């Protein structure tokens, strides 16, 4: 836990463990992306933008139960 940028002040230990795991996963992904070439980085960027777009649309639909 010592390498995490988050502190556990005021957080439950379960929440802290989840946040720390997510932070470590993201840091590992970023370290992997750093060694890729430019074309692979572009493909990954497109893929992640599509995932984020569909995820945000799903959240929007779940909250408002309609499409725009």
HTML snippet that shows the backbone in 3Dmol.js (N, CA, C, O; Angstrom):
<script src="https://3Dmol.org/build/3Dmol-min.js"></script>
<div id="view" style="width:600px;height:400px;position:relative"></div>
<script>
const pdb = `
ATOM      1  N   UNK A   1       0.820  -1.210   0.000  1.00  0.00           N
ATOM      2  CA  UNK A   1       0.000   0.000   0.000  1.00  0.00           C
ATOM      3  C   UNK A   1       0.860   1.270   0.000  1.00  0.00           C
ATOM      4  O   UNK A   1       0.361   2.360  -0.282  1.00  0.00           O
ATOM      5  N   UNK A   2       2.119   1.131   0.308  1.00  0.00           N
ATOM      6  CA  UNK A   2       2.954   2.313   0.496  1.00  0.00           C
ATOM      7  C   UNK A   2       3.206   3.062  -0.807  1.00  0.00           C
ATOM      8  O   UNK A   2       3.522   4.251  -0.787  1.00  0.00           O
ATOM      9  N   UNK A   3       3.066   2.361  -1.964  1.00  0.00           N
ATOM     10  CA  UNK A   3       3.335   3.017  -3.240  1.00  0.00           C
ATOM     11  C   UNK A   3       2.111   3.712  -3.820  1.00  0.00           C
ATOM     12  O   UNK A   3       2.167   4.228  -4.936  1.00  0.00           O
ATOM     13  N   UNK A   4       1.013   3.733  -3.081  1.00  0.00           N
ATOM     14  CA  UNK A   4      -0.222   4.330  -3.602  1.00  0.00           C
ATOM     15  C   UNK A   4      -0.209   5.835  -3.395  1.00  0.00           C
ATOM     16  O   UNK A   4       0.380   6.343  -2.440  1.00  0.00           O
ATOM     17  N   UNK A   5      -0.883   6.551  -4.326  1.00  0.00           N
ATOM     18  CA  UNK A   5      -0.987   8.001  -4.188  1.00  0.00           C
ATOM     19  C   UNK A   5      -2.149   8.387  -3.279  1.00  0.00           C
ATOM     20  O   UNK A   5      -2.338   9.565  -2.974  1.00  0.00           O
ATOM     21  N   UNK A   6      -2.935   7.384  -2.843  1.00  0.00           N
ATOM     22  CA  UNK A   6      -4.118   7.672  -2.039  1.00  0.00           C
ATOM     23  C   UNK A   6      -3.829   7.418  -0.567  1.00  0.00           C
ATOM     24  O   UNK A   6      -3.039   6.539  -0.221  1.00  0.00           O
ATOM     25  N   UNK A   7      -4.471   8.188   0.286  1.00  0.00           N
ATOM     26  CA  UNK A   7      -4.379   7.939   1.719  1.00  0.00           C
ATOM     27  C   UNK A   7      -5.672   7.306   2.197  1.00  0.00           C
ATOM     28  O   UNK A   7      -6.726   7.481   1.585  1.00  0.00           O
ATOM     29  N   UNK A   8      -5.585   6.570   3.296  1.00  0.00           N
ATOM     30  CA  UNK A   8      -6.766   5.876   3.809  1.00  0.00           C
ATOM     31  C   UNK A   8      -7.488   6.706   4.861  1.00  0.00           C
ATOM     32  O   UNK A   8      -8.362   6.188   5.556  1.00  0.00           O
ATOM     33  N   UNK A   9      -7.142   7.979   4.991  1.00  0.00           N
ATOM     34  CA  UNK A   9      -7.795   8.821   6.000  1.00  0.00           C
ATOM     35  C   UNK A   9      -9.272   8.980   5.662  1.00  0.00           C
ATOM     36  O   UNK A   9      -9.622   9.479   4.593  1.00  0.00           O
ATOM     37  N   UNK A  10     -10.125   8.559   6.568  1.00  0.00           N
ATOM     38  CA  UNK A  10     -11.555   8.730   6.380  1.00  0.00           C
ATOM     39  C   UNK A  10     -12.176   7.732   5.428  1.00  0.00           C
ATOM     40  O   UNK A  10     -13.385   7.780   5.202  1.00  0.00           O
ATOM     41  N   UNK A  11     -11.390   6.825   4.859  1.00  0.00           N
ATOM     42  CA  UNK A  11     -11.934   5.829   3.947  1.00  0.00           C
ATOM     43  C   UNK A  11     -12.007   4.483   4.653  1.00  0.00           C
ATOM     44  O   UNK A  11     -11.182   4.173   5.512  1.00  0.00           O
ATOM     45  N   UNK A  12     -13.008   3.687   4.278  1.00  0.00           N
ATOM     46  CA  UNK A  12     -13.028   2.324   4.796  1.00  0.00           C
ATOM     47  C   UNK A  12     -11.915   1.523   4.130  1.00  0.00           C
ATOM     48  O   UNK A  12     -11.479   1.857   3.028  1.00  0.00           O
ATOM     49  N   UNK A  13     -11.461   0.477   4.791  1.00  0.00           N
ATOM     50  CA  UNK A  13     -10.329  -0.291   4.259  1.00  0.00           C
ATOM     51  C   UNK A  13     -10.707  -0.969   2.942  1.00  0.00           C
ATOM     52  O   UNK A  13      -9.860  -1.114   2.061  1.00  0.00           O
ATOM     53  N   UNK A  14     -11.972  -1.389   2.797  1.00  0.00           N
ATOM     54  CA  UNK A  14     -12.389  -2.045   1.567  1.00  0.00           C
ATOM     55  C   UNK A  14     -12.296  -1.076   0.398  1.00  0.00           C
ATOM     56  O   UNK A  14     -11.781  -1.423  -0.665  1.00  0.00           O
ATOM     57  N   UNK A  15     -12.796   0.142   0.596  1.00  0.00           N
ATOM     58  CA  UNK A  15     -12.727   1.152  -0.456  1.00  0.00           C
ATOM     59  C   UNK A  15     -11.277   1.450  -0.815  1.00  0.00           C
ATOM     60  O   UNK A  15     -10.940   1.598  -1.990  1.00  0.00           O
ATOM     61  N   UNK A  16     -10.426   1.536   0.198  1.00  0.00           N
ATOM     62  CA  UNK A  16      -9.012   1.830  -0.039  1.00  0.00           C
ATOM     63  C   UNK A  16      -8.356   0.722  -0.847  1.00  0.00           C
ATOM     64  O   UNK A  16      -7.555   0.991  -1.742  1.00  0.00           O
ATOM     65  N   UNK A  17      -8.697  -0.533  -0.531  1.00  0.00           N
ATOM     66  CA  UNK A  17      -8.126  -1.662  -1.271  1.00  0.00           C
ATOM     67  C   UNK A  17      -8.566  -1.610  -2.735  1.00  0.00           C
ATOM     68  O   UNK A  17      -7.760  -1.850  -3.634  1.00  0.00           O
ATOM     69  N   UNK A  18      -9.844  -1.298  -2.977  1.00  0.00           N
ATOM     70  CA  UNK A  18     -10.351  -1.243  -4.353  1.00  0.00           C
ATOM     71  C   UNK A  18      -9.663  -0.129  -5.125  1.00  0.00           C
ATOM     72  O   UNK A  18      -9.206  -0.337  -6.249  1.00  0.00           O
ATOM     73  N   UNK A  19      -9.588   1.054  -4.524  1.00  0.00           N
ATOM     74  CA  UNK A  19      -8.967   2.188  -5.204  1.00  0.00           C
ATOM     75  C   UNK A  19      -7.499   1.913  -5.485  1.00  0.00           C
ATOM     76  O   UNK A  19      -6.992   2.247  -6.556  1.00  0.00           O
ATOM     77  N   UNK A  20      -6.822   1.306  -4.527  1.00  0.00           N
ATOM     78  CA  UNK A  20      -5.401   0.996  -4.706  1.00  0.00           C
ATOM     79  C   UNK A  20      -5.198  -0.025  -5.813  1.00  0.00           C
ATOM     80  O   UNK A  20      -4.251   0.083  -6.591  1.00  0.00           O
ATOM     81  N   UNK A  21      -6.081  -1.017  -5.892  1.00  0.00           N
ATOM     82  CA  UNK A  21      -5.977  -2.023  -6.952  1.00  0.00           C
ATOM     83  C   UNK A  21      -6.203  -1.382  -8.319  1.00  0.00           C
ATOM     84  O   UNK A  21      -5.481  -1.675  -9.272  1.00  0.00           O
ATOM     85  N   UNK A  22      -7.214  -0.499  -8.414  1.00  0.00           N
ATOM     86  CA  UNK A  22      -7.478   0.188  -9.685  1.00  0.00           C
ATOM     87  C   UNK A  22      -6.286   1.040 -10.077  1.00  0.00           C
ATOM     88  O   UNK A  22      -5.897   1.064 -11.245  1.00  0.00           O
ATOM     89  N   UNK A  23      -5.702   1.743  -9.112  1.00  0.00           N
ATOM     90  CA  UNK A  23      -4.536   2.588  -9.393  1.00  0.00           C
ATOM     91  C   UNK A  23      -3.366   1.748  -9.907  1.00  0.00           C
ATOM     92  O   UNK A  23      -2.688   2.140 -10.857  1.00  0.00           O
ATOM     93  N   UNK A  24      -3.129   0.591  -9.276  1.00  0.00           N
ATOM     94  CA  UNK A  24      -2.028  -0.269  -9.717  1.00  0.00           C
ATOM     95  C   UNK A  24      -2.284  -0.837 -11.106  1.00  0.00           C
ATOM     96  O   UNK A  24      -1.355  -0.956 -11.905  1.00  0.00           O
ATOM     97  N   UNK A  25      -3.545  -1.194 -11.406  1.00  0.00           N
ATOM     98  CA  UNK A  25      -3.877  -1.713 -12.735  1.00  0.00           C
ATOM     99  C   UNK A  25      -3.652  -0.643 -13.795  1.00  0.00           C
ATOM    100  O   UNK A  25      -3.060  -0.909 -14.842  1.00  0.00           O
ATOM    101  N   UNK A  26      -4.129   0.576 -13.517  1.00  0.00           N
ATOM    102  CA  UNK A  26      -3.965   1.665 -14.480  1.00  0.00           C
ATOM    103  C   UNK A  26      -2.479   1.965 -14.691  1.00  0.00           C
ATOM    104  O   UNK A  26      -2.040   2.187 -15.819  1.00  0.00           O
ATOM    105  N   UNK A  27      -1.712   1.970 -13.606  1.00  0.00           N
ATOM    106  CA  UNK A  27      -0.280   2.243 -13.732  1.00  0.00           C
ATOM    107  C   UNK A  27       0.412   1.146 -14.543  1.00  0.00           C
ATOM    108  O   UNK A  27       1.311   1.433 -15.332  1.00  0.00           O
ATOM    109  N   UNK A  28      -0.002  -0.105 -14.352  1.00  0.00           N
ATOM    110  CA  UNK A  28       0.564  -1.197 -15.137  1.00  0.00           C
ATOM    111  C   UNK A  28       0.231  -1.068 -16.610  1.00  0.00           C
ATOM    112  O   UNK A  28       1.080  -1.308 -17.468  1.00  0.00           O
ATOM    113  N   UNK A  29      -1.039  -0.679 -16.914  1.00  0.00           N
ATOM    114  CA  UNK A  29      -1.435  -0.485 -18.308  1.00  0.00           C
ATOM    115  C   UNK A  29      -0.621   0.638 -18.937  1.00  0.00           C
ATOM    116  O   UNK A  29      -0.151   0.510 -20.068  1.00  0.00           O
ATOM    117  N   UNK A  30      -0.453   1.741 -18.205  1.00  0.00           N
ATOM    118  CA  UNK A  30       0.323   2.864 -18.748  1.00  0.00           C
ATOM    119  C   UNK A  30       1.767   2.460 -18.995  1.00  0.00           C
ATOM    120  O   UNK A  30       2.362   2.883 -19.986  1.00  0.00           O
ATOM    121  N   UNK A  31       2.346   1.643 -18.109  1.00  0.00           N
ATOM    122  CA  UNK A  31       3.714   1.175 -18.326  1.00  0.00           C
ATOM    123  C   UNK A  31       3.802   0.282 -19.556  1.00  0.00           C
ATOM    124  O   UNK A  31       4.804   0.309 -20.270  1.00  0.00           O
ATOM    125  N   UNK A  32       2.757  -0.512 -19.810  1.00  0.00           N
ATOM    126  CA  UNK A  32       2.748  -1.349 -21.004  1.00  0.00           C
ATOM    127  C   UNK A  32       2.621  -0.504 -22.265  1.00  0.00           C
ATOM    128  O   UNK A  32       3.291  -0.769 -23.263  1.00  0.00           O
ATOM    129  N   UNK A  33       1.746   0.531 -22.222  1.00  0.00           N
ATOM    130  CA  UNK A  33       1.529   1.374 -23.397  1.00  0.00           C
ATOM    131  C   UNK A  33       2.802   2.137 -23.757  1.00  0.00           C
ATOM    132  O   UNK A  33       3.052   2.409 -24.931  1.00  0.00           O
ATOM    133  N   UNK A  34       3.600   2.479 -22.758  1.00  0.00           N
ATOM    134  CA  UNK A  34       4.791   3.288 -22.996  1.00  0.00           C
ATOM    135  C   UNK A  34       5.773   2.607 -23.940  1.00  0.00           C
ATOM    136  O   UNK A  34       6.524   3.288 -24.639  1.00  0.00           O
ATOM    137  N   UNK A  35       5.782   1.272 -23.974  1.00  0.00           N
ATOM    138  CA  UNK A  35       6.754   0.559 -24.803  1.00  0.00           C
ATOM    139  C   UNK A  35       6.200   0.197 -26.183  1.00  0.00           C
ATOM    140  O   UNK A  35       6.913  -0.399 -26.991  1.00  0.00           O
ATOM    141  N   UNK A  36       4.954   0.543 -26.463  1.00  0.00           N
ATOM    142  CA  UNK A  36       4.369   0.225 -27.754  1.00  0.00           C
ATOM    143  C   UNK A  36       4.760   1.276 -28.792  1.00  0.00           C
ATOM    144  O   UNK A  36       5.227   2.365 -28.456  1.00  0.00           O
ATOM    145  N   UNK A  37       4.557   0.923 -30.060  1.00  0.00           N
ATOM    146  CA  UNK A  37       4.840   1.897 -31.104  1.00  0.00           C
ATOM    147  C   UNK A  37       3.617   2.778 -31.366  1.00  0.00           C
ATOM    148  O   UNK A  37       2.558   2.576 -30.771  1.00  0.00           O
ATOM    149  N   UNK A  38       3.774   3.757 -32.265  1.00  0.00           N
ATOM    150  CA  UNK A  38       2.761   4.796 -32.433  1.00  0.00           C
ATOM    151  C   UNK A  38       1.446   4.240 -32.963  1.00  0.00           C
ATOM    152  O   UNK A  38       0.378   4.654 -32.510  1.00  0.00           O
ATOM    153  N   UNK A  39       1.502   3.308 -33.916  1.00  0.00           N
ATOM    154  CA  UNK A  39       0.272   2.771 -34.508  1.00  0.00           C
ATOM    155  C   UNK A  39      -0.527   2.010 -33.458  1.00  0.00           C
ATOM    156  O   UNK A  39      -1.751   2.127 -33.397  1.00  0.00           O
ATOM    157  N   UNK A  40       0.166   1.231 -32.632  1.00  0.00           N
ATOM    158  CA  UNK A  40      -0.530   0.508 -31.574  1.00  0.00           C
ATOM    159  C   UNK A  40      -1.142   1.465 -30.561  1.00  0.00           C
ATOM    160  O   UNK A  40      -2.233   1.212 -30.051  1.00  0.00           O
ATOM    161  N   UNK A  41      -0.445   2.570 -30.263  1.00  0.00           N
ATOM    162  CA  UNK A  41      -1.006   3.562 -29.340  1.00  0.00           C
ATOM    163  C   UNK A  41      -2.278   4.182 -29.907  1.00  0.00           C
ATOM    164  O   UNK A  41      -3.235   4.407 -29.166  1.00  0.00           O
ATOM    165  N   UNK A  42      -2.302   4.462 -31.217  1.00  0.00           N
ATOM    166  CA  UNK A  42      -3.494   5.044 -31.844  1.00  0.00           C
ATOM    167  C   UNK A  42      -4.657   4.064 -31.769  1.00  0.00           C
ATOM    168  O   UNK A  42      -5.782   4.453 -31.453  1.00  0.00           O
ATOM    169  N   UNK A  43      -4.388   2.783 -32.060  1.00  0.00           N
ATOM    170  CA  UNK A  43      -5.448   1.769 -31.997  1.00  0.00           C
ATOM    171  C   UNK A  43      -5.999   1.658 -30.586  1.00  0.00           C
ATOM    172  O   UNK A  43      -7.214   1.587 -30.399  1.00  0.00           O
ATOM    173  N   UNK A  44      -5.114   1.640 -29.586  1.00  0.00           N
ATOM    174  CA  UNK A  44      -5.556   1.548 -28.192  1.00  0.00           C
ATOM    175  C   UNK A  44      -6.366   2.781 -27.803  1.00  0.00           C
ATOM    176  O   UNK A  44      -7.360   2.667 -27.085  1.00  0.00           O
ATOM    177  N   UNK A  45      -5.944   3.971 -28.276  1.00  0.00           N
ATOM    178  CA  UNK A  45      -6.673   5.195 -27.956  1.00  0.00           C
ATOM    179  C   UNK A  45      -8.080   5.156 -28.539  1.00  0.00           C
ATOM    180  O   UNK A  45      -9.036   5.547 -27.869  1.00  0.00           O
ATOM    181  N   UNK A  46      -8.219   4.690 -29.776  1.00  0.00           N
ATOM    182  CA  UNK A  46      -9.547   4.579 -30.394  1.00  0.00           C
ATOM    183  C   UNK A  46     -10.407   3.588 -29.618  1.00  0.00           C
ATOM    184  O   UNK A  46     -11.580   3.847 -29.348  1.00  0.00           O
ATOM    185  N   UNK A  47      -9.808   2.445 -29.260  1.00  0.00           N
ATOM    186  CA  UNK A  47     -10.545   1.420 -28.532  1.00  0.00           C
ATOM    187  C   UNK A  47     -11.047   1.934 -27.191  1.00  0.00           C
ATOM    188  O   UNK A  47     -12.211   1.743 -26.839  1.00  0.00           O
ATOM    189  N   UNK A  48     -10.147   2.598 -26.435  1.00  0.00           N
ATOM    190  CA  UNK A  48     -10.550   3.109 -25.126  1.00  0.00           C
ATOM    191  C   UNK A  48     -11.604   4.205 -25.247  1.00  0.00           C
ATOM    192  O   UNK A  48     -12.505   4.286 -24.411  1.00  0.00           O
ATOM    193  N   UNK A  49     -11.504   5.062 -26.290  1.00  0.00           N
ATOM    194  CA  UNK A  49     -12.508   6.110 -26.449  1.00  0.00           C
ATOM    195  C   UNK A  49     -13.871   5.508 -26.760  1.00  0.00           C
ATOM    196  O   UNK A  49     -14.892   6.001 -26.281  1.00  0.00           O
ATOM    197  N   UNK A  50     -13.891   4.440 -27.562  1.00  0.00           N
ATOM    198  CA  UNK A  50     -15.165   3.764 -27.830  1.00  0.00           C
ATOM    199  C   UNK A  50     -15.728   3.134 -26.566  1.00  0.00           C
ATOM    200  O   UNK A  50     -16.928   3.230 -26.309  1.00  0.00           O
ATOM    201  N   UNK A  51     -14.884   2.496 -25.780  1.00  0.00           N
ATOM    202  CA  UNK A  51     -15.349   1.873 -24.531  1.00  0.00           C
ATOM    203  C   UNK A  51     -15.916   2.924 -23.591  1.00  0.00           C
ATOM    204  O   UNK A  51     -16.981   2.729 -23.005  1.00  0.00           O
ATOM    205  N   UNK A  52     -15.201   4.046 -23.446  1.00  0.00           N
ATOM    206  CA  UNK A  52     -15.672   5.116 -22.563  1.00  0.00           C
ATOM    207  C   UNK A  52     -16.988   5.685 -23.082  1.00  0.00           C
ATOM    208  O   UNK A  52     -17.889   5.979 -22.296  1.00  0.00           O
ATOM    209  N   UNK A  53     -17.107   5.844 -24.410  1.00  0.00           N
ATOM    210  CA  UNK A  53     -18.334   6.387 -24.984  1.00  0.00           C
ATOM    211  C   UNK A  53     -19.526   5.477 -24.691  1.00  0.00           C
ATOM    212  O   UNK A  53     -20.561   5.947 -24.217  1.00  0.00           O
ATOM    213  N   UNK A  54     -19.388   4.186 -24.968  1.00  0.00           N
ATOM    214  CA  UNK A  54     -20.504   3.270 -24.739  1.00  0.00           C
ATOM    215  C   UNK A  54     -20.823   3.137 -23.258  1.00  0.00           C
ATOM    216  O   UNK A  54     -21.986   2.997 -22.881  1.00  0.00           O
ATOM    217  N   UNK A  55     -19.788   3.181 -22.413  1.00  0.00           N
ATOM    218  CA  UNK A  55     -20.015   3.093 -20.970  1.00  0.00           C
ATOM    219  C   UNK A  55     -20.791   4.315 -20.475  1.00  0.00           C
ATOM    220  O   UNK A  55     -21.709   4.188 -19.666  1.00  0.00           O
ATOM    221  N   UNK A  56     -20.413   5.504 -20.968  1.00  0.00           N
ATOM    222  CA  UNK A  56     -21.126   6.712 -20.551  1.00  0.00           C
ATOM    223  C   UNK A  56     -22.551   6.720 -21.089  1.00  0.00           C
ATOM    224  O   UNK A  56     -23.465   7.189 -20.411  1.00  0.00           O
ATOM    225  N   UNK A  57     -22.753   6.204 -22.308  1.00  0.00           N
ATOM    226  CA  UNK A  57     -24.113   6.116 -22.835  1.00  0.00           C
ATOM    227  C   UNK A  57     -24.964   5.163 -22.003  1.00  0.00           C
ATOM    228  O   UNK A  57     -26.141   5.430 -21.760  1.00  0.00           O
ATOM    229  N   UNK A  58     -24.371   4.049 -21.565  1.00  0.00           N
ATOM    230  CA  UNK A  58     -25.107   3.095 -20.734  1.00  0.00           C
ATOM    231  C   UNK A  58     -25.492   3.722 -19.400  1.00  0.00           C
ATOM    232  O   UNK A  58     -26.602   3.511 -18.911  1.00  0.00           O
ATOM    233  N   UNK A  59     -24.578   4.496 -18.806  1.00  0.00           N
ATOM    234  CA  UNK A  59     -24.889   5.179 -17.552  1.00  0.00           C
ATOM    235  C   UNK A  59     -26.000   6.213 -17.774  1.00  0.00           C
ATOM    236  O   UNK A  59     -26.922   6.328 -16.966  1.00  0.00           O
ATOM    237  N   UNK A  60     -25.898   6.964 -18.879  1.00  0.00           N
ATOM    238  CA  UNK A  60     -26.929   7.961 -19.184  1.00  0.00           C
ATOM    239  C   UNK A  60     -28.294   7.300 -19.318  1.00  0.00           C
ATOM    240  O   UNK A  60     -29.279   7.784 -18.761  1.00  0.00           O
ATOM    241  N   UNK A  61     -28.353   6.186 -20.062  1.00  0.00           N
ATOM    242  CA  UNK A  61     -29.624   5.498 -20.246  1.00  0.00           C
ATOM    243  C   UNK A  61     -30.148   4.943 -18.926  1.00  0.00           C
ATOM    244  O   UNK A  61     -31.351   4.983 -18.668  1.00  0.00           O
ATOM    245  N   UNK A  62     -29.253   4.428 -18.093  1.00  0.00           N
ATOM    246  CA  UNK A  62     -29.679   3.878 -16.809  1.00  0.00           C
ATOM    247  C   UNK A  62     -30.242   4.971 -15.900  1.00  0.00           C
ATOM    248  O   UNK A  62     -31.172   4.729 -15.131  1.00  0.00           O
ATOM    249  N   UNK A  63     -29.673   6.176 -15.994  1.00  0.00           N
ATOM    250  CA  UNK A  63     -30.140   7.256 -15.133  1.00  0.00           C
ATOM    251  C   UNK A  63     -31.447   7.866 -15.628  1.00  0.00           C
ATOM    252  O   UNK A  63     -32.347   8.136 -14.832  1.00  0.00           O
ATOM    253  N   UNK A  64     -31.557   8.084 -16.938  1.00  0.00           N
ATOM    254  CA  UNK A  64     -32.694   8.850 -17.457  1.00  0.00           C
ATOM    255  C   UNK A  64     -33.709   7.993 -18.206  1.00  0.00           C
ATOM    256  O   UNK A  64     -34.789   8.485 -18.533  1.00  0.00           O
ATOM    257  N   UNK A  65     -33.401   6.737 -18.487  1.00  0.00           N
ATOM    258  CA  UNK A  65     -34.323   5.796 -19.126  1.00  0.00           C
ATOM    259  C   UNK A  65     -34.824   6.297 -20.484  1.00  0.00           C
ATOM    260  O   UNK A  65     -35.940   5.975 -20.890  1.00  0.00           O
ATOM    261  N   UNK A  66     -34.006   7.077 -21.180  1.00  0.00           N
ATOM    262  CA  UNK A  66     -34.377   7.539 -22.521  1.00  0.00           C
ATOM    263  C   UNK A  66     -33.106   7.972 -23.246  1.00  0.00           C
ATOM    264  O   UNK A  66     -32.063   8.207 -22.635  1.00  0.00           O
ATOM    265  N   UNK A  67     -33.229   8.068 -24.569  1.00  0.00           N
ATOM    266  CA  UNK A  67     -32.097   8.501 -25.386  1.00  0.00           C
ATOM    267  C   UNK A  67     -32.295   9.955 -25.770  1.00  0.00           C
ATOM    268  O   UNK A  67     -33.093  10.260 -26.656  1.00  0.00           O
ATOM    269  N   UNK A  68     -31.584  10.845 -25.119  1.00  0.00           N
ATOM    270  CA  UNK A  68     -31.619  12.287 -25.402  1.00  0.00           C
ATOM    271  C   UNK A  68     -33.043  12.818 -25.492  1.00  0.00           C
ATOM    272  O   UNK A  68     -33.244  14.010 -25.724  1.00  0.00           O
TER     273      UNK A  68
END
`;
const viewer = $3Dmol.createViewer("view");
viewer.addModel(pdb, "pdb");
viewer.setStyle({}, {cartoon: {color: "spectrum"}});
viewer.zoomTo();
viewer.render();
</script>
